[in-house]
Amino acid sequence: MILGLLGCSGGVSVEKEEKEVAELTTEEMVAAAEVLYVQAHNLTNEGRYDEAIEKYNKAIELNPNYAIAYAGRGQAYFKLGKYDLAIPDLAKAVELDPDLAESATLEE
């Protein structure tokens, strides 16, 4: 079930994945979001920003209060020069976790 959410569906339909997401417990959604975040972070480090953004999107869908996922997606948008998308994500990350503002740095 969670494998489909992580991009390992092997042909699982979108409708089935959506149904499976609805059946996940909160703990399972948080855990899946964390796995997706790690995958996205690794893709970001490899310079694969568009792929990373897809993973961050899924992580945020599973856990809308996942501040670090917003920060990561904002960083990926920033790297792509999509500042209009980066700024709201970075602001949302800081709104959810003000401590992120102290440690946040953006590099081109």
KARAHU-V707759 format. One record per residue. N is the residue number from 1. SS is DSSP state (@ for helix, = for strand, . for the rest). PHI is phi in degrees with one decimal (* if undefined). Layout:
n->N ss->SS phi->PHI
n->N ss->SS phi->PHI
This chain:
n->1 ss->. phi->*
n->2 ss->@ phi->-68.2
n->3 ss->@ phi->-57.9
n->4 ss->@ phi->-63.2
n->5 ss->@ phi->-67.9
n->6 ss->. phi->-90.2
n->7 ss->. phi->89.3
n->8 ss->. phi->-117.6
n->9 ss->. phi->-71.7
n->10 ss->. phi->58.3
n->11 ss->. phi->97.7
n->12 ss->. phi->-68.5
n->13 ss->. phi->-70.8
n->14 ss->@ phi->-61.0
n->15 ss->@ phi->-61.1
n->16 ss->@ phi->-66.6
n->17 ss->@ phi->-62.5
n->18 ss->@ phi->-62.9
n->19 ss->@ phi->-64.2
n->20 ss->@ phi->-65.8
n->21 ss->@ phi->-60.7
n->22 ss->@ phi->-63.0
n->23 ss->@ phi->-91.4
n->24 ss->. phi->-72.2
n->25 ss->. phi->-76.2
n->26 ss->@ phi->-58.3
n->27 ss->@ phi->-62.3
n->28 ss->@ phi->-67.5
n->29 ss->@ phi->-65.7
n->30 ss->@ phi->-63.5
n->31 ss->@ phi->-64.0
n->32 ss->@ phi->-64.6
n->33 ss->@ phi->-61.7
n->34 ss->@ phi->-64.8
n->35 ss->@ phi->-64.2
n->36 ss->@ phi->-62.3
n->37 ss->@ phi->-61.0
n->38 ss->@ phi->-61.7
n->39 ss->@ phi->-61.0
n->40 ss->@ phi->-63.8
n->41 ss->@ phi->-60.5
n->42 ss->@ phi->-64.0
n->43 ss->@ phi->-63.6
n->44 ss->@ phi->-61.2
n->45 ss->@ phi->-62.8
n->46 ss->. phi->-86.4
n->47 ss->. phi->79.4
n->48 ss->. phi->-98.2
n->49 ss->@ phi->-66.3
n->50 ss->@ phi->-63.9
n->51 ss->@ phi->-66.3
n->52 ss->@ phi->-61.1
n->53 ss->@ phi->-59.4
n->54 ss->@ phi->-60.4
n->55 ss->@ phi->-68.5
n->56 ss->@ phi->-60.1
n->57 ss->@ phi->-57.0
n->58 ss->@ phi->-65.2
n->59 ss->@ phi->-61.8
n->60 ss->@ phi->-67.6
n->61 ss->@ phi->-61.7
n->62 ss->@ phi->-75.1
n->63 ss->. phi->-138.9
n->64 ss->. phi->-63.3
n->65 ss->. phi->-104.9
n->66 ss->. phi->-86.5
n->67 ss->@ phi->-55.3
n->68 ss->@ phi->-67.1
n->69 ss->@ phi->-69.5
n->70 ss->@ phi->-62.5
n->71 ss->@ phi->-63.6
n->72 ss->@ phi->-64.7
n->73 ss->@ phi->-65.9
n->74 ss->@ phi->-61.2
n->75 ss->@ phi->-62.5
n->76 ss->@ phi->-64.1
n->77 ss->@ phi->-61.1
n->78 ss->@ phi->-59.8
n->79 ss->@ phi->-62.5
n->80 ss->. phi->-85.1
n->81 ss->. phi->77.4
n->82 ss->. phi->-93.9
n->83 ss->@ phi->-63.3
n->84 ss->@ phi->-64.7
n->85 ss->@ phi->-95.1
n->86 ss->@ phi->-67.2
n->87 ss->@ phi->-60.0
n->88 ss->@ phi->-63.0
n->89 ss->@ phi->-66.3
n->90 ss->@ phi->-66.1
n->91 ss->@ phi->-64.8
n->92 ss->@ phi->-64.1
n->93 ss->@ phi->-60.3
n->94 ss->@ phi->-70.2
n->95 ss->@ phi->-60.8
n->96 ss->@ phi->-74.3
n->97 ss->. phi->-143.5
n->98 ss->. phi->-56.6
n->99 ss->. phi->-65.8
n->100 ss->@ phi->-64.2
n->101 ss->@ phi->-62.1
n->102 ss->@ phi->-71.4
n->103 ss->@ phi->-103.2
n->104 ss->. phi->-78.3
n->105 ss->. phi->-139.4
n->106 ss->. phi->-115.5
n->107 ss->. phi->-126.2
n->108 ss->. phi->-91.1
